[in-house]
């Protein structure tokens, strides 16, 4: 099971808001697929899948605030 966490994207940014989810539990994803979109006070950036697998659990919803290190979802 792979745990995808919100990583430090630099520039002193340590929090953001999930603006879009492109996946749901049970979806088959491939490495590089866009999983969600995060907006910070400086940019909006897609978060892509680091591996191929199936989405097992999503810990946040669209509109939720997140911080660096938060567990976003798991892929098996």
N, C-alpha and C positions, 0 to 999 in steps of 0.2 A: 504494500500500500504506500503510495507516494502522497505526502502532504505538501500542498502548494500554499506557501505563505506570501503575504505582501512584503516584497523586498524593498530595501532602501533604494530609491531611484535617484538619489543625489540631490544636490542643490539645497540641502538643509530641509528637504520635504520629508516629514515623518507621518503624515496622515493624508487621507483622501476620502472620496465618496464613490461608491459603486454606482455608476450611471446606467450600465447595461449589462445584463447577463445574456450570453449567447449559447448557454448550455443548460441542461437540466439533469437531474439524477437519472442514471440509466443510459445517458447518451454515450455513444462510442466517439472518442476524439483521437485525432492524430497529432503527433508532435508538430508544433507550429500553428495549430488551430487557435483562433481567438476564442477565449473562454469568457472574458468579461472586460469591461472598460472602466477605468478609474480616472476620476477628475480630481486634480489638486488645484491649489490657487494659482498655479503657473501653467499647467498643461493637462490635456486629456490623453491618456495612453492606454493602448490595449494590453492585456495580460494574456500571453499565449501559453499553450500547453507545452511543458517541457518533455512530455513523453506520450506515447500511444497507450490508450487504455479506455476504461469505462469510468464515468463519473459516479462515485459511490455516495458522496455526501457534500452538500453545499452549506456553508455556515453563515452566509449573509444573503441579503436580498437587495434588489435595486433600491437605491436611496439611502442605504446604510453607510455610516461613517466607519472607516477602518484605520488602523494604525500599523506602522511597520512592525512586522513579526506576527500579525494576526493570521491565524489559519483560515484560508479562504475556502478550500475544497480538498477532497481526497480523490485520487485516481488509482484504480487497480488494474 
